[in-house]
Amino acid sequence: MDEKPKLRPVEVFPVPTKQGRLIGIRDATGLSDRIISASPGVVRILQMLDGEHNLLDIQAVLTRESGQLVYSDEIKKVLELLDEALLLEGERFDTWRARIEKEFADSPVRKATSAGTGYPEDAKKLRTFLDRILAEAEGKPSAAEVRGLIAPHIDHIRGRKTYAEAFAALAASPPADLFVILGTAHTESAERFVLTRKDFETPLGRAKTDTAFVDALAGRAGRDLFTDEFLHRGEHSIELELVFVQHLSRKAGREFGIVPILCGGFTEAMKEDRTPLDLPGVREVIEGLQELIAAEERRVCVIAGADLSHVGPRFDGGEPVTPGALRDLEAADRKTLSLVGKGDADGFYGNVALDENARNICGVAPVYVVLKVLRPAEVTLLRYDQWSADDGSSCVTFAACAVA
């Protein structure tokens, strides 16, 4: 462990217990699947794990702020737990990461990471699970061809009604042969887009990646879009869409291929008052997708795995989310979605950029790309929803839209 420990990206969330409230701490990047529980007071220690404070510094601050002597052994125990859970930067994490990076590089497939946690691990149970979600669709989807889909990537349980509307619309559409799945990258990457040639494996089988399409897109981009390929290993935003695609394609008796693309954020463009097309590689990838899809004889569907706002202390350190704040949030989200409904990619981006994405909309890039690639487009909002923690610590919003 380093003398001045530095915390890796983590998520902190409440854990109610019979003995009182604890907090859970987990890897925000998904690289480590370990979760530790601790008392709420540990948050203050986490805040000082910035690579600038040593053990004595942390002890001094805690003692001064509490007015009571805080023993260094108590802080050491917390640091050891974090290090063992691979939540601190340092030799232990670097060694482990090098090992799993090699395993991923050597594997011909990207293995499922949400099976058994986000959805059933057993194939038969998973099909039943997905059918039950689809049965909750309340709308009457059109039989028109769905060229694109905007769906959540929150877990299936919390987003089930919105997933239901999205994929019921896809089920009613003539089946596609190729799915370009635009996932949200929750970890920073060197490029705005990250490709992989690996097939994706879930309990429902192995989905074949169209490597010819992937390579053609990479060639048009003129950049190395495989530099951060390892990010695909832990990112769930493609996998959660894929199991629905696999399930519906099996029901339709249709073979299909996929083009998995992770999309990074446009924060830099917002801060510099630029458009996404001004960022390196963005225009080339969008135009490349347009050209390749136009040249396809197969039916293509472009899916954006994109959640909307993330607010509350867990995400922005602000005040707890109140019912009034939820109403205001919905009004703001619906204004943003009205621009999506017009197929207006630039208007959508401009609306989010007005306040430099203060609502923490994580799916900006996938939504922007699907609207740009499929223009002109007729977009139908199928459902908008919110999930919020009972204690007001967090709220995530999401929507389903069909692009015809």
C-alpha positions in Angstrom: 0.0 0.0 0.0 1.3 3.5 -0.9 2.4 5.8 1.9 -0.1 8.3 0.6 -3.0 6.1 -0.5 -5.2 7.1 -3.4 -8.7 5.9 -3.8 -9.8 4.5 -7.2 -13.2 5.5 -8.7 -15.9 4.2 -6.3 -19.6 4.4 -5.7 -20.8 4.9 -2.1 -24.4 3.8 -1.3 -26.5 3.3 1.8 -26.9 -0.2 3.3 -29.8 -0.4 5.8 -29.3 -3.1 8.5 -31.1 -4.1 11.7 -28.2 -2.6 13.6 -28.5 0.8 11.8 -27.4 2.3 8.5 -24.1 1.4 6.9 -22.5 2.4 3.6 -21.5 0.2 0.8 -18.4 0.9 -1.3 -17.8 -0.6 -4.7 -15.7 -0.1 -7.8 -17.4 2.4 -10.1 -15.5 1.0 -13.1 -16.7 -2.5 -12.6 -13.1 -3.9 -12.6 -13.5 -5.3 -9.2 -16.7 -7.0 -8.1 -15.9 -6.8 -4.4 -18.1 -4.7 -2.1 -17.3 -3.6 1.4 -19.6 -2.3 4.1 -18.5 0.3 6.7 -19.9 2.9 9.1 -20.9 6.3 7.5 -18.0 7.9 9.2 -15.6 6.2 6.8 -16.8 8.6 4.1 -14.5 11.3 5.6 -11.5 8.9 5.3 -12.4 8.3 1.6 -12.5 12.0 1.0 -8.8 12.3 2.1 -7.6 9.3 0.0 -6.4 11.6 -2.8 -2.7 10.7 -2.9 -1.8 13.8 -1.0 -2.5 12.7 2.6 -0.5 10.1 4.6 -1.8 8.1 7.6 -0.7 10.8 10.1 -2.4 13.5 8.1 -5.7 11.6 8.1 -5.4 10.9 11.8 -4.8 14.5 12.6 -7.8 15.7 10.6 -10.2 13.2 12.1 -9.0 13.9 15.6 -9.3 17.7 15.1 -12.8 17.4 13.5 -14.2 14.9 16.0 -12.6 16.4 19.1 -11.5 12.9 20.1 -8.3 10.9 19.6 -8.7 8.7 16.5 -6.2 5.8 16.6 -4.1 5.1 13.6 -4.8 1.4 13.8 -8.5 2.1 13.1 -7.6 4.0 10.0 -5.2 1.2 8.9 -7.9 -1.4 9.1 -10.1 0.7 6.7 -7.2 1.1 4.3 -6.4 -2.6 4.4 -10.0 -3.4 3.6 -10.0 -1.0 0.7 -6.7 -2.4 -0.6 -7.9 -6.0 -0.4 -11.0 -5.1 -2.3 -8.8 -3.5 -5.0 -10.3 -0.1 -4.4 -6.9 1.6 -3.8 -4.3 2.4 -6.5 -1.1 0.7 -5.9 0.9 -2.6 -6.4 -1.9 -5.0 -5.5 -4.4 -3.4 -7.9 -1.7 -3.1 -10.7 -0.8 -6.7 -10.4 -4.4 -7.9 -10.5 -5.3 -5.6 -13.4 -2.3 -6.8 -15.4 -3.5 -10.4 -14.9 -7.1 -9.8 -15.9 -6.1 -7.6 -18.9 -4.0 -10.5 -20.2 -6.9 -13.0 -19.6 -9.3 -10.7 -21.6 -6.8 -10.1 -24.4 -6.3 -13.9 -24.8 -10.0 -14.7 -24.7 -12.0 -14.8 -28.0 -15.1 -13.7 -26.2 -16.2 -11.0 -23.9 -17.9 -13.0 -21.1 -21.1 -11.9 -19.3 -20.5 -9.9 -16.1 -24.1 -9.3 -15.1 -25.3 -12.9 -15.2 -26.3 -14.0 -11.7 -26.4 -10.5 -10.4 -28.3 -8.3 -12.8 -30.3 -11.1 -14.4 -30.7 -14.9 -14.0 -27.6 -17.0 -14.8 -29.6 -20.0 -16.0 -30.7 -19.7 -19.7 -34.2 -21.0 -19.1 -34.8 -18.8 -16.1 -33.4 -15.8 -18.0 -35.9 -16.4 -20.9 -38.8 -16.5 -18.5 -37.4 -13.4 -16.7 -37.3 -11.5 -20.0 -40.7 -12.7 -21.1 -42.2 -11.4 -17.9 -40.6 -8.0 -18.4 -41.9 -7.8 -22.0 -45.4 -8.7 -20.8 -45.4 -5.5 -18.8 -45.5 -3.3 -22.0 -48.6 -1.2 -21.9 -48.3 0.5 -25.2 -49.4 -0.8 -28.6 -46.2 -0.8 -30.6 -46.4 0.0 -34.3 -45.4 -2.8 -36.7 -43.3 -0.2 -38.6 -39.6 -1.0 -38.9 -37.6 0.2 -35.9 -34.3 1.4 -37.3 -33.1 2.5 -33.9 -33.9 2.2 -30.2 -33.0 4.2 -27.1 -33.2 2.0 -24.1 -32.0 2.2 -20.5 -28.9 0.5 -19.1 -30.0 0.7 -15.5 -30.5 -2.8 -14.1 -33.4 -4.7 -15.6 -35.4 -4.8 -12.3 -35.4 -1.1 -11.7 -35.9 -0.2 -15.3 -38.2 -3.1 -16.2 -41.2 -1.1 -17.4 -39.1 1.0 -19.7 -37.2 -1.9 -21.0 -40.6 -3.5 -21.7 -41.7 -0.7 -23.9 -38.4 -0.4 -25.7 -38.1 -4.1 -26.6 -41.8 -4.7 -27.2 -41.4 -2.1 -30.0 -38.5 -4.0 -31.3 -40.4 -7.3 -31.1 -43.2 -5.8 -33.2 -40.8 -4.6 -35.9 -39.5 -6.7 -38.8 -36.5 -8.5 -37.3 -33.0 -7.0 -37.9 -30.0 -8.9 -39.1 -27.3 -6.7 -37.6 -27.4 -4.7 -34.4 -25.1 -1.8 -33.8 -25.1 -1.5 -30.0 -23.9 1.8 -28.7 -23.0 1.4 -25.0 -22.3 4.1 -22.5 -18.7 4.0 -21.3 -18.6 4.9 -17.6 -14.8 4.9 -17.5 -12.6 7.4 -19.3 -10.9 6.3 -22.5 -8.3 7.6 -24.8 -10.8 7.7 -27.7 -14.4 8.8 -27.8 -15.3 5.3 -29.2 -14.0 1.9 -28.2 -14.3 -1.1 -30.5 -13.8 -4.8 -30.0 -13.7 -7.8 -32.4 -14.6 -10.2 -29.6 -17.9 -12.1 -29.6 -20.2 -11.5 -26.6 -21.2 -14.5 -24.5 -24.3 -14.5 -22.2 -26.4 -17.4 -20.8 -28.4 -17.3 -24.0 -25.3 -18.1 -26.1 -22.6 -16.5 -28.1 -23.4 -13.4 -30.1 -21.1 -13.0 -33.1 -19.4 -9.7 -33.6 -19.3 -8.7 -37.3 -15.6 -8.2 -37.5 -15.7 -7.1 -41.1 -18.0 -4.2 -40.2 -15.9 -3.4 -37.1 -12.7 -3.3 -39.1 -14.3 -1.2 -41.9 -15.5 1.3 -39.3 -12.1 1.4 -37.6 -10.5 2.1 -41.1 -12.9 5.0 -41.7 -12.1 6.5 -38.3 -8.4 6.7 -39.1 -7.7 6.2 -35.4 -6.9 3.3 -33.1 -10.3 2.6 -31.6 -9.0 -0.6 -29.9 -6.6 1.1 -27.5 -8.9 0.7 -24.6 -10.6 -2.5 -25.7 -10.3 -3.8 -22.1 -13.1 -1.4 -21.0 -15.6 -3.8 -22.7 -14.8 -6.4 -20.1 -16.5 -4.7 -17.2 -19.0 -2.3 -18.9 -22.6 -3.6 -18.6 -24.4 -1.1 -20.9 -24.1 -3.3 -24.0 -24.7 -6.6 -22.3 -28.1 -5.5 -20.8 -29.4 -4.7 -24.3 -27.9 -7.8 -25.9 -29.8 -10.3 -23.8 -33.1 -8.8 -25.1 -31.7 -8.9 -28.7 -30.7 -12.6 -28.3 -34.1 -13.5 -26.8 -36.2 -11.7 -29.5 -34.0 -13.0 -32.4 -34.4 -16.6 -31.1 -38.1 -16.1 -31.0 -38.1 -14.8 -34.5 -35.8 -17.6 -35.7 -33.3 -15.1 -37.0 -29.5 -15.2 -37.0 -27.9 -11.9 -36.3 -24.6 -10.2 -35.9 -23.6 -7.3 -33.5 -21.3 -4.3 -33.7 -20.5 -3.4 -30.0 -19.3 0.2 -29.6 -18.6 1.9 -26.3 -19.2 5.7 -26.4 -17.3 8.1 -24.2 -18.5 11.4 -23.0 -18.5 14.9 -24.6 -17.6 16.8 -21.4 -14.6 18.4 -23.1 -16.7 19.8 -25.9 -19.3 21.2 -23.4 -16.6 23.0 -21.4 -15.1 24.5 -24.5 -18.4 25.5 -26.0 -17.9 23.2 -29.0 -20.0 20.5 -30.7 -19.2 16.8 -30.5 -18.3 16.9 -34.2 -15.3 19.2 -33.2 -13.8 16.4 -31.1 -11.2 14.1 -32.7 -12.7 11.1 -34.3 -16.4 11.8 -33.7 -17.3 13.0 -37.2 -15.4 10.2 -38.8 -17.1 7.5 -36.8 -20.6 8.9 -37.3 -20.0 9.3 -41.1 -18.5 5.8 -41.2 -21.5 4.3 -39.6 -23.8 6.2 -42.0 -21.9 4.9 -45.0 -21.6 1.3 -43.8 -25.3 1.1 -42.8 -26.4 2.6 -46.1 -24.3 0.0 -48.0 -25.8 -2.9 -46.1 -28.3 -5.3 -47.7 -29.1 -6.6 -44.3 -31.6 -4.9 -42.1 -29.8 -2.9 -39.4 -30.9 -1.6 -36.1 -28.9 0.8 -34.0 -29.5 0.6 -30.2 -28.3 3.2 -27.7 -28.0 1.9 -24.2 -28.4 5.2 -22.4 -29.7 6.4 -19.0 -30.6 10.0 -18.4 -30.1 12.0 -15.2 -28.1 11.0 -12.1 -28.8 13.3 -9.1 -28.6 13.2 -5.4 -25.7 13.1 -2.8 -24.5 9.8 -4.2 -23.8 11.4 -7.6 -23.3 15.1 -7.1 -22.8 15.6 -3.4 -25.9 17.8 -3.2 -29.0 17.8 -1.1 -31.2 14.7 -0.8 -33.7 14.3 -3.6 -37.2 15.5 -2.6 -40.6 14.9 -4.3 -40.4 18.5 -5.5 -37.0 18.0 -6.9 -38.2 14.9 -8.7 -41.0 16.9 -10.4 -38.5 19.6 -11.5 -36.2 16.8 -12.8 -38.9 15.3 -14.8 -39.8 18.7 -16.4 -36.1 19.2 -17.3 -35.8 15.7 -18.7 -38.9 15.9 -20.8 -37.7 19.2 -22.3 -34.5 17.4 -23.3 -36.5 14.4 -24.6 -38.7 16.7 -26.7 -35.6 17.5 -28.8 -34.9 13.8 -29.0 -38.4 13.4 -30.2 -37.7 15.8 -33.1 -34.7 13.8 -34.1 -32.6 16.9 -33.3 -29.2 15.6 -32.3 -27.7 19.1 -32.1 -30.6 20.5 -30.2 -30.5 17.6 -27.7 -26.7 18.1 -27.2 -27.2 21.9 -26.9 -29.9 21.5 -24.3 -27.6 19.3 -22.1 -24.6 21.5 -22.7 -26.4 24.7 -21.5 -25.4 23.9 -17.9 -22.5 21.6 -18.7 -24.7 18.6 -18.0 -25.6 19.5 -14.4 -28.0 16.6 -14.3 -25.2 14.1 -15.1 -26.9 12.6 -18.1 -24.6 9.6 -18.8 -26.0 8.6 -22.1 -25.4 11.8 -24.1 -23.0 10.2 -26.6 -25.0 7.1 -27.5 -28.2 9.2 -27.9 -26.4 11.8 -30.0 -24.8 9.2 -32.3 -28.0 7.3 -32.9 -29.8 10.5 -33.9 -27.0 11.6 -36.1 -26.5 8.2 -37.8 -30.2 7.6 -38.5 -31.3 11.1 -39.7 -33.8 12.0 -40.9 -35.6 10.1 -38.2 -39.1 9.8 -36.7 -38.7 9.3 -33.0 -41.4 8.2 -30.6 -41.1 8.5 -26.9 -42.4 5.2 -25.5 -41.9 5.8 -21.8 -40.1 8.0 -19.3 -39.4 6.8 -15.8 -37.5 7.6 -12.6 -35.9 5.4 -10.0 -35.1 7.0 -6.6 -33.7 5.7 -3.4 -36.1 5.8 -0.4 -33.7 7.9 1.6 -33.3 10.5 -1.2 -29.6 9.7 -1.7 -29.9 9.2 -5.4 -32.2 9.2 -8.4 -31.7 7.9 -11.9 -34.0 8.7 -14.8 -34.3 6.9 -18.2 -36.5 6.6 -21.2 -37.4 4.4 -24.1 -37.6 5.8 -27.7 -38.2 4.1 -31.0 -36.5 5.5 -34.1 -38.3 4.8 -37.4 
